[in-house]
């Protein structure tokens, strides 16, 4: 095992025995093999697309396979074995698709090797052995640390973009050109001797791809559930039976709310699901009563204390404690060995039964609320007032402070930074990094809240649209705005967003709490030179540097 795809990797180098996330050696090997198999599918699918041939099922398999290997998604070897069987079948279908397209075009098909020629082992033990032979350490010995790190940068960006594409697909939004780019990028990653310039070019192309995917996801979310509206959300418990929903998937929450309506069960969001309270088609449910707990890394303590059923959608799961293994469930691509999984039919009967069997909250806690729902539609709706406040020097600067939260020490930086932001500045935030400060009172500037919660990491497109709209209003570039990005990262969706920001030419991003282990000093120096990326230092020093 050799894994350094997340921020919390052991000693800032790599996890080589057991992942900090809880991933064991077998799971890591199977995930490595699944990525390899996905490249094999893409080698044929990319060539087929060049001849005008496409298969939606193949596209879906590639995206789901990549998403399954994102940190804190699939820890179950049995489920990964199933994904590998699907990948082998999709590769065979992609090969047939390509060969048929060649016949139609009067061309001779290429004979592809490497991932395209992979044959799955007969059993789980054999698959694990195949995965072990694909270890990152072996690739590093072939390509060196620099090139391997850049390859992984692209791969991790593709994994993050795949997660967003899967969310959009679930809501019925797809784009053949987007899937074709996934295939092309994965095919590029099979190239034997890529140059540094080629890899850096594809890193920015991956950022462009992710921008298009996020735009598609934004259209999916708002098209189905409406544009988020500023909404007060209760963050203290209400008496009664209960279910808490964590992860990112709006469709799962929607279906659960439908199935629990009138059942006497209160539903709470957790982690990245907090912004769901702002969508008109979700907040209409009266039994969606509030948000419980904080970010994903505190779930073992919080779920242990929660007196109801727990549903984990998409990523964010940690190893469950025995005290709640009988009342935690997974759905979508997330999985943990021994945890009951809800299939694609989204029949949440087992979750409902577990909630009714649990005691629930015995009494109401004193009511406390926070405000969410400042997506692009809401913010741009008052853009005139914001612009006038800037011109009148009531608002001096905007800070986007957000990203992934995590358990590693040093993340209190973001709490202290937000607290120290001057009173004439506005803080925008998104993703679960907001939990470091979103229950603090920041007040307002002439009626404009000083803390604007844009939403999930899935809603990063909103932040991009807000920034570009402000730049247009002030007739300047985004880099000329009184806007600074201070970001925390943890897993591969954050990598995808970072690549998107770099593709857009946004500079002077501060990134923490530590820089990616897969980027070697020479590669980091290139990013620093081109984009002025800087590691976070101390809140005082960074604020002084930003505000001059």
KOLTOR-356533 format. One record per residue (C-alpha): x, y, z; residue in three letters. Coordinates in steps of 0.05 Angstrom, whole numbers, always signed. Example, Ala and Ser with C-alpha at 12.3 -4.5 7.8 and 13.67 -1.06 7.14 Angstrom:
<sites>
SITE, xx, yy, zz, zaba
SITE, +246, -90, +156, ala
SITE, +273, -21, +143, ser
</sites>
This chain:
<sites>
SITE, xx, yy, zz, zaba
SITE, +0, +0, +0, unk
SITE, +23, +70, -18, unk
SITE, -28, +125, -17, unk
SITE, -19, +200, -13, unk
SITE, -84, +225, -45, unk
SITE, -111, +261, +17, unk
SITE, -86, +317, +62, unk
SITE, -80, +275, +124, unk
SITE, -31, +225, +95, unk
SITE, +17, +196, +147, unk
SITE, +74, +243, +165, unk
SITE, +58, +284, +104, unk
SITE, +89, +231, +60, unk
SITE, +43, +171, +47, unk
SITE, +1, +118, +82, unk
SITE, +37, +52, +74, unk
SITE, +4, +5, +123, unk
SITE, -66, +29, +141, unk
SITE, -95, +93, +114, unk
SITE, -110, +150, +161, unk
SITE, -180, +146, +131, unk
SITE, -186, +74, +154, unk
SITE, -170, +42, +86, unk
SITE, -133, -24, +94, unk
SITE, -82, -56, +48, unk
SITE, -133, -99, +11, unk
SITE, -180, -41, -2, unk
SITE, -123, +2, -26, unk
SITE, -99, -51, -75, unk
SITE, -169, -61, -102, unk
SITE, -178, +13, -112, unk
SITE, -111, +18, -149, unk
SITE, -134, -39, -193, unk
SITE, -201, -5, -206, unk
SITE, -167, +58, -229, unk
SITE, -123, +16, -275, unk
SITE, -184, -20, -303, unk
SITE, -219, +47, -314, unk
SITE, -161, +71, -356, unk
SITE, -169, +9, -399, unk
SITE, -242, +25, -411, unk
SITE, -224, +97, -429, unk
SITE, -170, +75, -479, unk
SITE, -225, +43, -522, unk
SITE, -280, +94, -506, unk
SITE, -235, +152, -526, unk
SITE, -219, +122, -593, unk
SITE, -292, +103, -604, unk
SITE, -313, +175, -588, unk
SITE, -264, +200, -641, unk
SITE, -304, +159, -691, unk
SITE, -371, +184, -666, unk
SITE, -390, +123, -624, unk
SITE, -413, +128, -551, unk
SITE, -446, +83, -500, unk
SITE, -480, +117, -440, unk
SITE, -470, +55, -396, unk
SITE, -395, +57, -408, unk
SITE, -393, +131, -389, unk
SITE, -431, +117, -325, unk
SITE, -385, +59, -306, unk
SITE, -322, +102, -314, unk
SITE, -349, +159, -271, unk
SITE, -375, +112, -217, unk
SITE, -310, +74, -214, unk
SITE, -269, +137, -205, unk
SITE, -317, +163, -152, unk
SITE, -314, +97, -114, unk
SITE, -239, +108, -104, unk
SITE, -246, +178, -74, unk
SITE, -225, +183, -1, unk
SITE, -279, +161, +49, unk
SITE, -325, +129, -3, unk
SITE, -318, +53, -12, unk
SITE, -281, +13, +41, unk
SITE, -315, -54, +24, unk
SITE, -273, -105, -14, unk
SITE, -336, -143, -36, unk
SITE, -366, -80, -67, unk
SITE, -300, -63, -100, unk
SITE, -297, -134, -129, unk
SITE, -366, -120, -159, unk
SITE, -341, -54, -188, unk
SITE, -282, -91, -220, unk
SITE, -328, -141, -252, unk
SITE, -369, -83, -280, unk
SITE, -305, -50, -305, unk
SITE, -282, -112, -341, unk
SITE, -350, -119, -375, unk
SITE, -350, -44, -394, unk
SITE, -280, -51, -422, unk
SITE, -302, -109, -466, unk
SITE, -363, -69, -489, unk
SITE, -319, -8, -504, unk
SITE, -273, -52, -545, unk
SITE, -332, -77, -586, unk
SITE, -358, -7, -594, unk
SITE, -290, +17, -619, unk
SITE, -280, -41, -667, unk
SITE, -350, -32, -696, unk
SITE, -337, +42, -706, unk
SITE, -272, +24, -742, unk
SITE, -308, -23, -789, unk
SITE, -359, +31, -803, unk
SITE, -304, +82, -817, unk
SITE, -263, +33, -859, unk
SITE, -205, +36, -810, unk
SITE, -161, -18, -779, unk
SITE, -169, -18, -702, unk
SITE, -108, -8, -659, unk
SITE, -83, -66, -617, unk
SITE, -82, -36, -548, unk
SITE, -40, -63, -490, unk
SITE, -32, -44, -417, unk
SITE, -97, -28, -380, unk
SITE, -137, -43, -444, unk
SITE, -112, -115, -442, unk
SITE, -124, -127, -367, unk
SITE, -156, -193, -350, unk
SITE, -189, -197, -281, unk
SITE, -165, -251, -233, unk
SITE, -213, -307, -216, unk
SITE, -223, -289, -143, unk
SITE, -216, -233, -93, unk
SITE, -147, -255, -70, unk
SITE, -123, -254, -142, unk
SITE, -152, -185, -153, unk
SITE, -116, -159, -91, unk
SITE, -51, -188, -117, unk
SITE, -62, -154, -185, unk
SITE, -73, -88, -148, unk
SITE, -9, -97, -108, unk
SITE, +30, -102, -173, unk
SITE, +4, -32, -193, unk
SITE, +30, +3, -131, unk
SITE, +49, +76, -137, unk
SITE, +119, +59, -113, unk
SITE, +130, +19, -177, unk
SITE, +107, +77, -221, unk
SITE, +151, +124, -182, unk
SITE, +210, +79, -197, unk
SITE, +193, +85, -272, unk
SITE, +175, +158, -278, unk
SITE, +206, +190, -217, unk
SITE, +172, +230, -163, unk
SITE, +159, +293, -203, unk
SITE, +123, +262, -263, unk
SITE, +86, +211, -220, unk
SITE, +61, +267, -175, unk
SITE, +36, +306, -235, unk
SITE, +1, +244, -261, unk
SITE, -32, +235, -194, unk
SITE, -52, +309, -193, unk
SITE, -90, +298, -257, unk
SITE, -120, +232, -233, unk
SITE, -144, +262, -167, unk
SITE, -175, +320, -205, unk
SITE, -211, +270, -249, unk
SITE, -236, +233, -188, unk
SITE, -264, +297, -159, unk
SITE, -297, +317, -224, unk
SITE, -326, +246, -230, unk
SITE, -360, +255, -162, unk
SITE, -394, +318, -187, unk
SITE, -412, +286, -253, unk
SITE, -444, +227, -216, unk
SITE, -487, +275, -175, unk
SITE, -510, +309, -239, unk
SITE, -524, +243, -273, unk
SITE, -568, +220, -215, unk
SITE, -611, +282, -228, unk
SITE, -614, +268, -303, unk
SITE, -561, +315, -328, unk
SITE, -507, +289, -375, unk
SITE, -462, +317, -430, unk
SITE, -428, +270, -480, unk
SITE, -371, +320, -490, unk
SITE, -355, +318, -415, unk
SITE, -351, +242, -415, unk
SITE, -308, +243, -477, unk
SITE, -259, +288, -440, unk
SITE, -257, +240, -381, unk
SITE, -238, +184, -430, unk
SITE, -186, +227, -465, unk
SITE, -153, +247, -399, unk
SITE, -151, +175, -374, unk
SITE, -123, +152, -440, unk
SITE, -68, +206, -434, unk
SITE, -50, +178, -365, unk
SITE, -31, +112, -399, unk
SITE, +22, +147, -440, unk
SITE, +91, +117, -425, unk
SITE, +134, +179, -427, unk
SITE, +94, +242, -415, unk
SITE, +132, +308, -410, unk
SITE, +125, +357, -353, unk
SITE, +93, +408, -400, unk
SITE, +43, +357, -425, unk
SITE, +24, +339, -353, unk
SITE, +17, +411, -331, unk
SITE, -26, +423, -393, unk
SITE, -71, +366, -375, unk
SITE, -76, +389, -303, unk
SITE, -107, +454, -328, unk
SITE, -151, +416, -378, unk
SITE, -176, +376, -319, unk
SITE, -193, +442, -285, unk
SITE, -231, +463, -347, unk
SITE, -267, +396, -347, unk
SITE, -287, +404, -275, unk
SITE, -314, +474, -288, unk
SITE, -360, +446, -341, unk
SITE, -381, +389, -295, unk
SITE, -396, +438, -238, unk
SITE, -437, +481, -285, unk
SITE, -476, +418, -304, unk
SITE, -486, +399, -231, unk
SITE, -509, +470, -214, unk
SITE, -561, +465, -269, unk
SITE, -583, +397, -243, unk
SITE, -590, +418, -170, unk
SITE, -626, +484, -184, unk
SITE, -667, +455, -240, unk
SITE, -696, +400, -196, unk
SITE, -698, +434, -128, unk
SITE, -698, +509, -143, unk
SITE, -647, +562, -128, unk
SITE, -623, +563, -55, unk
SITE, -655, +619, -13, unk
SITE, -627, +651, +51, unk
SITE, -657, +606, +104, unk
SITE, -650, +600, +180, unk
SITE, -632, +529, +202, unk
SITE, -641, +502, +271, unk
SITE, -577, +471, +299, unk
SITE, -606, +442, +364, unk
SITE, -648, +379, +371, unk
SITE, -723, +373, +370, unk
SITE, -761, +322, +412, unk
SITE, -780, +258, +375, unk
SITE, -756, +200, +332, unk
SITE, -701, +219, +284, unk
SITE, -657, +204, +224, unk
SITE, -593, +242, +207, unk
SITE, -568, +245, +134, unk
SITE, -495, +258, +118, unk
SITE, -455, +262, +53, unk
SITE, -475, +304, -7, unk
SITE, -532, +271, -46, unk
SITE, -595, +314, -53, unk
SITE, -634, +258, -87, unk
SITE, -625, +211, -28, unk
SITE, -649, +264, +21, unk
SITE, -708, +280, -23, unk
SITE, -730, +208, -27, unk
SITE, -720, +197, +47, unk
SITE, -763, +259, +62, unk
SITE, -818, +232, +17, unk
SITE, -817, +164, +50, unk
SITE, -817, +192, +122, unk
SITE, -871, +245, +112, unk
SITE, -926, +234, +162, unk
SITE, -887, +179, +199, unk
SITE, -871, +220, +261, unk
SITE, -797, +221, +245, unk
SITE, -754, +284, +245, unk
SITE, -699, +288, +193, unk
SITE, -633, +324, +206, unk
SITE, -577, +341, +159, unk
SITE, -504, +331, +177, unk
SITE, -438, +356, +148, unk
SITE, -443, +376, +75, unk
SITE, -519, +365, +75, unk
SITE, -530, +429, +114, unk
SITE, -542, +472, +51, unk
SITE, -601, +427, +31, unk
SITE, -645, +468, +78, unk
SITE, -641, +526, +29, unk
SITE, -671, +490, -31, unk
SITE, -745, +507, -39, unk
SITE, -765, +436, -59, unk
SITE, -730, +406, +2, unk
SITE, -745, +457, +56, unk
SITE, -819, +450, +43, unk
SITE, -818, +386, +84, unk
SITE, -837, +406, +155, unk
SITE, -802, +346, +185, unk
SITE, -734, +369, +158, unk
SITE, -724, +402, +225, unk
SITE, -650, +422, +228, unk
SITE, -577, +406, +224, unk
SITE, -542, +360, +273, unk
SITE, -468, +362, +291, unk
SITE, -410, +389, +250, unk
SITE, -363, +365, +197, unk
SITE, -349, +293, +177, unk
SITE, -288, +280, +221, unk
SITE, -329, +286, +285, unk
SITE, -382, +235, +265, unk
SITE, -359, +178, +309, unk
SITE, -372, +219, +371, unk
SITE, -434, +253, +343, unk
SITE, -467, +190, +314, unk
SITE, -453, +153, +378, unk
SITE, -494, +206, +415, unk
SITE, -549, +210, +362, unk
SITE, -611, +172, +386, unk
SITE, -636, +152, +317, unk
SITE, -618, +123, +249, unk
SITE, -560, +148, +206, unk
SITE, -556, +149, +130, unk
SITE, -489, +161, +95, unk
SITE, -494, +184, +23, unk
SITE, -433, +192, -22, unk
SITE, -366, +203, +13, unk
SITE, -350, +223, +86, unk
SITE, -359, +157, +122, unk
SITE, -312, +136, +179, unk
SITE, -306, +68, +211, unk
SITE, -371, +62, +251, unk
SITE, -369, +48, +325, unk
SITE, -402, -17, +348, unk
SITE, -451, +25, +388, unk
SITE, -486, +47, +325, unk
SITE, -470, -5, +271, unk
SITE, -541, -31, +277, unk
SITE, -571, +37, +258, unk
SITE, -523, +64, +206, unk
SITE, -536, +54, +131, unk
SITE, -501, +71, +66, unk
SITE, -527, +89, -2, unk
SITE, -500, +105, -71, unk
SITE, -426, +89, -78, unk
SITE, -407, +94, -5, unk
SITE, -396, +28, +31, unk
SITE, -366, -1, +94, unk
SITE, -359, -76, +108, unk
SITE, -417, -101, +150, unk
SITE, -458, -37, +143, unk
SITE, -526, -47, +110, unk
SITE, -531, -16, +41, unk
SITE, -592, +15, +9, unk
SITE, -595, -3, -64, unk
SITE, -610, +41, -125, unk
SITE, -685, +34, -114, unk
SITE, -677, +80, -54, unk
SITE, -725, +40, -11, unk
SITE, -707, +69, +58, unk
SITE, -753, +22, +97, unk
SITE, -695, -7, +138, unk
SITE, -672, +63, +157, unk
SITE, -743, +83, +178, unk
SITE, -752, +20, +218, unk
SITE, -686, +32, +255, unk
SITE, -707, +103, +270, unk
SITE, -774, +81, +298, unk
SITE, -738, +28, +342, unk
SITE, -689, +79, +370, unk
SITE, -709, +125, +428, unk
SITE, -703, +192, +392, unk
SITE, -692, +257, +428, unk
SITE, -729, +260, +494, unk
SITE, -739, +336, +494, unk
SITE, -728, +399, +455, unk
SITE, -661, +434, +465, unk
SITE, -660, +510, +469, unk
SITE, -668, +535, +398, unk
SITE, -607, +562, +362, unk
SITE, -604, +578, +287, unk
SITE, -554, +596, +233, unk
SITE, -568, +622, +163, unk
SITE, -550, +586, +98, unk
SITE, -571, +593, +26, unk
SITE, -528, +648, -3, unk
SITE, -518, +615, -71, unk
SITE, -503, +654, -134, unk
SITE, -576, +671, -146, unk
SITE, -586, +700, -77, unk
SITE, -520, +739, -76, unk
SITE, -526, +766, -146, unk
SITE, -597, +786, -130, unk
SITE, -568, +839, -83, unk
SITE, -505, +851, -124, unk
SITE, -524, +924, -133, unk
SITE, -525, +936, -59, unk
SITE, -459, +899, -50, unk
SITE, -426, +939, -106, unk
SITE, -450, +1005, -76, unk
SITE, -423, +983, -8, unk
SITE, -355, +971, -39, unk
SITE, -356, +1037, -75, unk
SITE, -376, +1072, -10, unk
SITE, -318, +1036, +25, unk
SITE, -366, +1003, +73, unk
SITE, -339, +936, +48, unk
SITE, -263, +936, +41, unk
SITE, -249, +864, +22, unk
SITE, -281, +796, +9, unk
SITE, -250, +731, +36, unk
SITE, -270, +663, +10, unk
SITE, -253, +619, +70, unk
SITE, -274, +547, +61, unk
SITE, -261, +479, +33, unk
SITE, -255, +410, +64, unk
SITE, -249, +402, +139, unk
SITE, -209, +347, +172, unk
SITE, -181, +321, +238, unk
SITE, -108, +338, +227, unk
SITE, -81, +392, +274, unk
SITE, -74, +462, +246, unk
SITE, -144, +471, +221, unk
SITE, -161, +518, +279, unk
SITE, -124, +567, +233, unk
SITE, -189, +577, +195, unk
SITE, -228, +593, +258, unk
SITE, -177, +644, +280, unk
SITE, -171, +673, +210, unk
SITE, -247, +684, +204, unk
SITE, -250, +715, +273, unk
SITE, -193, +763, +257, unk
SITE, -222, +786, +190, unk
SITE, -235, +861, +200, unk
SITE, -307, +884, +212, unk
SITE, -309, +920, +145, unk
SITE, -297, +855, +106, unk
SITE, -344, +799, +84, unk
SITE, -329, +725, +91, unk
SITE, -357, +677, +38, unk
SITE, -354, +603, +55, unk
SITE, -371, +536, +26, unk
SITE, -360, +461, +39, unk
SITE, -352, +431, +108, unk
SITE, -293, +476, +126, unk
SITE, -347, +526, +146, unk
SITE, -359, +487, +210, unk
SITE, -296, +517, +238, unk
SITE, -334, +583, +246, unk
SITE, -405, +581, +219, unk
SITE, -438, +583, +287, unk
SITE, -402, +648, +306, unk
SITE, -438, +715, +301, unk
SITE, -406, +758, +247, unk
SITE, -459, +812, +245, unk
SITE, -474, +852, +181, unk
SITE, -453, +912, +140, unk
SITE, -513, +956, +122, unk
SITE, -558, +896, +122, unk
SITE, -510, +851, +84, unk
SITE, -490, +791, +128, unk
SITE, -415, +788, +139, unk
SITE, -416, +712, +133, unk
SITE, -447, +685, +69, unk
SITE, -454, +609, +65, unk
SITE, -452, +592, -9, unk
SITE, -465, +517, +2, unk
SITE, -432, +450, -8, unk
SITE, -365, +439, -42, unk
SITE, -413, +416, -98, unk
SITE, -435, +489, -103, unk
SITE, -366, +517, -120, unk
SITE, -394, +540, -187, unk
SITE, -435, +591, -148, unk
SITE, -370, +621, -120, unk
SITE, -341, +625, -190, unk
SITE, -403, +659, -217, unk
SITE, -404, +709, -159, unk
SITE, -331, +727, -171, unk
SITE, -338, +735, -246, unk
SITE, -401, +776, -238, unk
SITE, -366, +824, -190, unk
SITE, -307, +829, -238, unk
SITE, -354, +848, -294, unk
SITE, -389, +899, -251, unk
SITE, -323, +932, -233, unk
SITE, -296, +924, -303, unk
SITE, -234, +887, -280, unk
SITE, -205, +817, -277, unk
SITE, -220, +770, -219, unk
SITE, -148, +777, -195, unk
SITE, -159, +853, -190, unk
SITE, -220, +846, -144, unk
SITE, -215, +859, -69, unk
SITE, -224, +784, -62, unk
SITE, -176, +732, -31, unk
SITE, -182, +657, -28, unk
SITE, -160, +621, +35, unk
SITE, -175, +548, +24, unk
SITE, -171, +483, +64, unk
SITE, -166, +418, +27, unk
SITE, -174, +345, +46, unk
SITE, -193, +300, -12, unk
SITE, -198, +296, -88, unk
SITE, -258, +342, -99, unk
SITE, -217, +397, -69, unk
SITE, -161, +381, -118, unk
SITE, -211, +386, -176, unk
SITE, -234, +454, -151, unk
SITE, -163, +479, -143, unk
SITE, -147, +458, -215, unk
SITE, -209, +496, -238, unk
SITE, -186, +559, -203, unk
SITE, -118, +552, -235, unk
SITE, -150, +541, -303, unk
SITE, -189, +606, -293, unk
SITE, -123, +641, -279, unk
SITE, -139, +658, -207, unk
SITE, -75, +674, -169, unk
SITE, -51, +685, -97, unk
SITE, -91, +627, -68, unk
SITE, -71, +608, +2, unk
SITE, -77, +533, +13, unk
SITE, -72, +493, +77, unk
SITE, -65, +466, +128, unk
SITE, -9, +431, +90, unk
SITE, +8, +426, +16, unk
SITE, -4, +362, -24, unk
SITE, +47, +307, -13, unk
SITE, +42, +285, -85, unk
SITE, +69, +352, -110, unk
SITE, +144, +352, -105, unk
SITE, +184, +416, -91, unk
SITE, +202, +427, -165, unk
SITE, +128, +421, -185, unk
SITE, +106, +466, -129, unk
SITE, +157, +518, -151, unk
SITE, +124, +519, -220, unk
SITE, +55, +530, -189, unk
SITE, +83, +584, -144, unk
SITE, +116, +619, -203, unk
SITE, +55, +614, -249, unk
SITE, -2, +624, -199, unk
SITE, +30, +650, -135, unk
SITE, +0, +593, -94, unk
SITE, +23, +600, -22, unk
SITE, +16, +556, +40, unk
SITE, -23, +585, +98, unk
SITE, +22, +611, +154, unk
SITE, -12, +647, +212, unk
SITE, -77, +686, +209, unk
SITE, -43, +750, +229, unk
SITE, +13, +745, +178, unk
SITE, -34, +724, +121, unk
SITE, -84, +779, +135, unk
SITE, -28, +830, +138, unk
SITE, +0, +806, +71, unk
SITE, -69, +806, +38, unk
SITE, -93, +873, +63, unk
SITE, -26, +907, +57, unk
</sites>
